[in-house]
Amino acid sequence: MAATPNTAAGNPNFEGNPPAAPPPPGTDMTGICFRDQLWLNTYPLDRNLVFDYFALSPFYDWSCNNEQLRTRAIHPLDISHLSKMKGTEYILSEVMEPHLFVFRMQKRDSPEKVTAMLTYYVMDGSIYQAPQLCNVFAARVGRALYHISKAFTTAASKLEKIGYVDSDSESAAIESKVGKETIDLKEIKRIDLILASLQRKLPPAPPPPPFPEGYAPPPTADGENGSEAPPATESQVPSVDPIIDQGPPKRMKI
């Protein structure tokens, strides 16, 4: 394993610097980006040296099993030795040299049982902590709701303006139409002729049915004031259909 330069800050293996306090598992450090340009200019970034570069970052836990292998001069990513240990460890899960390296932090309880904790990736020399899936979904949903609400607000404001313009234009069109309308006498005469011809073609209306026995016409205004009116003959009774006028009024359907 190749050695790293002595300019590494926070590494206890060089110049006796005290180790930085490792972040506890689950700590949100997604807003931090680490990059050491001096190291990148000195050493190649490949699968053999990328772990040494990752160990310079604040994402590295110095109490992990990989650090114990480094002190024993064993490659820190040797899975044959890591599988025999218990505790926190880092493994290289995906590699696309020299641009992308993905590290997974996990807790090993046995050679077969491991629990994933966090994920880190090295993108073109810059190291980031990958956000958790629930945080990604929450951010995407929040952004979608913001844009949807903004779209509805914009659409509502535009529809209100369109409605005002339509009402104004409609009222102006009605006023102009009323002003332009003129009475055409020839058209009136033509409609009268059509109605008269249709009336001649229709059969005469049947006579109204006779009034039932005992039917009394409603009192007039003179009768209400106390003056007695002479009995009306059958010809003087108003032609009102007694069947329709009799009975209580119909109840309104609710």
C-alpha positions as CSV (number, residue, x, y, z in Angstrom):
1,M,0.0,0.0,0.0
2,A,1.4,3.4,-1.0
3,A,2.2,6.0,1.6
4,T,0.3,9.3,1.8
5,P,1.9,12.7,2.0
6,N,2.8,14.3,5.4
7,T,0.4,17.2,4.7
8,A,-2.6,15.2,5.7
9,A,-4.5,17.2,8.4
10,G,-6.2,15.3,11.2
11,N,-4.3,12.0,10.5
12,P,-2.7,10.6,13.7
13,N,-0.2,8.6,11.7
14,F,1.6,11.8,10.6
15,E,3.4,14.5,12.6
16,G,1.5,13.4,15.8
17,N,-1.6,15.3,15.0
18,P,-4.6,14.3,17.3
19,P,-7.4,12.5,15.5
20,A,-10.5,14.5,14.7
21,A,-13.6,13.5,16.6
22,P,-15.4,11.0,14.3
23,P,-19.0,11.8,13.5
24,P,-21.4,9.4,15.1
25,P,-23.3,7.0,12.7
26,G,-26.3,8.7,11.2
27,T,-24.9,12.2,11.5
28,D,-26.1,14.4,8.6
29,M,-22.9,15.7,6.9
30,T,-24.5,16.1,3.4
31,G,-23.5,19.8,3.4
32,I,-19.8,19.1,3.6
33,C,-17.5,18.5,0.6
34,F,-13.9,17.4,1.1
35,R,-11.1,17.8,-1.5
36,D,-7.3,17.7,-1.2
37,Q,-5.9,19.1,-4.4
38,L,-2.3,18.5,-3.3
39,W,-2.9,14.8,-2.7
40,L,-4.6,14.5,-6.1
41,N,-1.7,16.2,-7.8
42,T,0.8,13.8,-6.2
43,Y,-1.0,10.4,-6.3
44,P,-3.2,8.7,-8.9
45,L,-6.9,8.2,-7.9
46,D,-7.5,4.5,-8.4
47,R,-9.0,1.6,-6.4
48,N,-5.7,0.9,-4.6
49,L,-5.1,4.4,-3.2
50,V,-8.6,5.8,-3.0
51,F,-9.1,4.5,0.5
52,D,-6.0,6.4,1.7
53,Y,-7.5,9.5,0.1
54,F,-10.9,8.9,1.8
55,A,-9.2,8.5,5.2
56,L,-8.1,12.1,5.0
57,S,-11.7,13.3,5.0
58,P,-13.8,14.1,8.0
59,F,-16.2,11.3,7.0
60,Y,-13.6,8.7,8.1
61,D,-14.0,7.0,11.4
62,W,-10.6,6.2,12.9
63,S,-12.0,3.4,15.1
64,C,-13.2,1.3,12.2
65,N,-11.8,-2.1,11.3
66,N,-10.1,-0.8,8.2
67,E,-7.8,1.4,10.4
68,Q,-6.8,-1.7,12.4
69,L,-5.8,-3.4,9.1
70,R,-3.7,-0.3,8.1
71,T,-1.8,-0.5,11.3
72,R,-0.9,-4.1,10.6
73,A,0.3,-3.2,7.1
74,I,-2.7,-5.0,5.5
75,H,-4.8,-3.4,2.7
76,P,-7.7,-1.8,4.5
77,L,-10.2,-3.1,1.9
78,D,-9.1,-6.7,2.1
79,I,-12.5,-8.5,2.6
80,S,-10.9,-11.7,3.7
81,H,-9.7,-10.0,6.9
82,L,-12.7,-7.7,7.3
83,S,-15.1,-10.6,7.3
84,K,-13.4,-12.1,10.4
85,M,-13.8,-8.9,12.4
86,K,-16.7,-7.2,14.2
87,G,-17.5,-3.6,14.3
88,T,-17.7,-0.7,11.9
89,E,-16.1,-1.0,8.5
90,Y,-15.9,0.6,5.0
91,I,-16.2,-1.4,1.8
92,L,-15.8,-0.2,-1.8
93,S,-19.1,-1.1,-3.4
94,E,-18.8,0.6,-6.9
95,V,-15.9,1.7,-8.9
96,M,-15.7,3.7,-12.2
97,E,-12.0,4.7,-12.3
98,P,-10.9,7.4,-12.1
99,H,-14.1,9.4,-11.7
100,L,-16.4,7.6,-9.3
101,F,-15.8,5.5,-6.1
102,V,-18.6,4.6,-3.8
103,F,-17.9,3.6,-0.1
104,R,-20.5,2.0,2.1
105,M,-20.2,2.2,5.9
106,Q,-21.6,-0.8,7.6
107,K,-21.7,-2.6,10.9
108,R,-20.5,-6.2,10.9
109,D,-21.8,-8.6,13.5
110,S,-20.7,-11.9,11.9
111,P,-19.1,-13.0,8.6
112,E,-22.6,-13.2,7.0
113,K,-24.5,-10.5,8.9
114,V,-23.9,-6.8,8.1
115,T,-26.0,-3.7,8.5
116,A,-25.6,-0.8,6.1
117,M,-25.3,2.6,7.8
118,L,-24.1,5.4,5.5
119,T,-22.9,5.8,1.9
120,Y,-20.1,8.1,0.7
121,Y,-18.8,8.7,-2.9
122,V,-15.8,10.2,-4.4
123,M,-16.7,12.2,-7.5
124,D,-13.7,13.4,-9.5
125,G,-11.7,13.9,-6.4
126,S,-14.4,15.5,-4.2
127,I,-15.9,13.4,-1.4
128,Y,-19.5,13.7,-0.4
129,Q,-21.9,11.9,1.9
130,A,-24.9,10.5,0.1
131,P,-28.3,11.7,1.5
132,Q,-30.7,9.1,2.9
133,L,-33.5,8.0,0.6
134,C,-36.3,9.4,2.9
135,N,-34.6,12.8,2.7
136,V,-34.4,12.6,-1.1
137,F,-38.1,11.8,-1.3
138,A,-39.1,14.5,1.1
139,A,-37.0,17.1,-0.9
140,R,-38.5,16.0,-4.2
141,V,-42.1,16.0,-2.9
142,G,-41.6,19.4,-1.3
143,R,-40.2,20.8,-4.5
144,A,-43.1,19.3,-6.6
145,L,-45.7,20.7,-4.2
146,Y,-44.1,24.2,-4.4
147,H,-44.2,24.2,-8.3
148,I,-47.7,22.8,-8.4
149,S,-48.9,25.5,-5.9
150,K,-47.1,28.2,-7.9
151,A,-48.7,26.9,-11.2
152,F,-52.2,27.0,-9.7
153,T,-51.6,30.5,-8.4
154,T,-50.4,31.7,-11.8
155,A,-53.3,30.0,-13.6
156,A,-55.9,31.5,-11.2
157,S,-54.5,35.0,-11.7
158,K,-54.5,34.6,-15.5
159,L,-58.1,33.2,-15.5
160,E,-59.3,36.2,-13.5
161,K,-57.8,38.6,-16.0
162,I,-59.3,36.6,-18.9
163,G,-62.8,36.6,-17.3
164,Y,-62.7,40.4,-16.8
165,V,-61.7,40.9,-20.4
166,D,-64.4,38.6,-21.7
167,S,-67.1,40.3,-19.7
168,D,-66.0,43.7,-20.9
169,S,-65.9,42.6,-24.5
170,E,-69.3,40.9,-24.2
171,S,-71.0,44.0,-22.8
172,A,-69.5,46.1,-25.6
173,A,-70.7,43.6,-28.2
174,I,-74.2,43.6,-26.8
175,E,-74.3,47.4,-26.8
176,S,-73.1,47.6,-30.4
177,K,-75.6,44.9,-31.4
178,V,-78.5,46.8,-29.8
179,G,-77.4,50.0,-31.5
180,K,-77.3,48.4,-34.9
181,E,-80.8,46.7,-34.6
182,T,-83.5,48.3,-36.7
183,I,-87.2,47.5,-37.3
184,D,-87.9,45.9,-40.6
185,L,-91.5,46.4,-41.6
186,K,-91.4,43.9,-44.5
187,E,-90.2,41.2,-42.1
188,I,-93.0,41.9,-39.7
189,K,-95.6,41.7,-42.5
190,R,-94.1,38.4,-43.7
191,I,-94.3,36.9,-40.2
192,D,-97.9,38.0,-39.9
193,L,-98.9,36.3,-43.1
194,I,-97.2,33.1,-42.1
195,L,-99.0,33.1,-38.7
196,A,-102.4,33.8,-40.4
197,S,-101.9,31.0,-42.9
198,L,-101.1,28.6,-40.1
199,Q,-104.1,29.7,-38.1
200,R,-106.4,29.0,-41.0
201,K,-105.0,25.5,-41.4
202,L,-105.6,24.6,-37.7
203,P,-109.1,23.3,-36.7
204,P,-111.3,25.5,-34.5
205,A,-110.9,25.3,-30.7
206,P,-113.4,23.1,-28.9
207,P,-116.0,24.8,-26.6
208,P,-115.1,24.8,-22.9
209,P,-116.8,22.2,-20.7
210,P,-119.9,23.1,-18.8
211,F,-119.7,24.2,-15.2
212,P,-120.5,21.6,-12.6
213,E,-123.6,21.8,-10.6
214,G,-123.4,24.0,-7.5
215,Y,-120.5,26.0,-8.8
216,A,-120.5,29.6,-7.6
217,P,-118.3,32.1,-9.3
218,P,-115.8,34.0,-7.0
219,P,-117.2,37.3,-5.5
220,T,-116.3,40.5,-7.2
221,A,-115.0,43.7,-5.5
222,D,-118.5,45.2,-5.3
223,G,-119.8,42.1,-3.5
224,E,-116.9,42.3,-0.9
225,N,-117.9,45.9,-0.1
226,G,-121.4,44.9,0.9
227,S,-123.3,45.7,-2.3
228,E,-125.2,42.8,-3.8
229,A,-124.6,42.2,-7.5
230,P,-127.3,40.6,-9.6
231,P,-126.9,36.9,-10.3
232,A,-124.8,36.4,-13.3
233,T,-126.3,34.4,-16.1
234,E,-124.5,31.5,-17.8
235,S,-123.4,33.8,-20.6
236,Q,-121.9,36.3,-18.1
237,V,-119.9,33.8,-16.1
238,P,-116.2,34.2,-17.0
239,S,-114.7,31.4,-19.0
240,V,-112.6,30.0,-16.3
241,D,-111.9,26.3,-16.1
242,P,-113.4,25.2,-12.8
243,I,-111.4,21.9,-12.7
244,I,-108.1,23.8,-12.8
245,D,-109.1,26.6,-10.4
246,Q,-110.7,24.4,-7.8
247,G,-108.9,22.7,-4.9
248,P,-106.0,23.8,-2.7
249,P,-102.8,24.9,-4.4
250,K,-100.2,22.3,-5.1
251,R,-97.4,21.8,-2.6
252,M,-93.9,22.7,-3.8
253,K,-91.6,19.8,-4.2
254,I,-88.4,20.1,-2.2
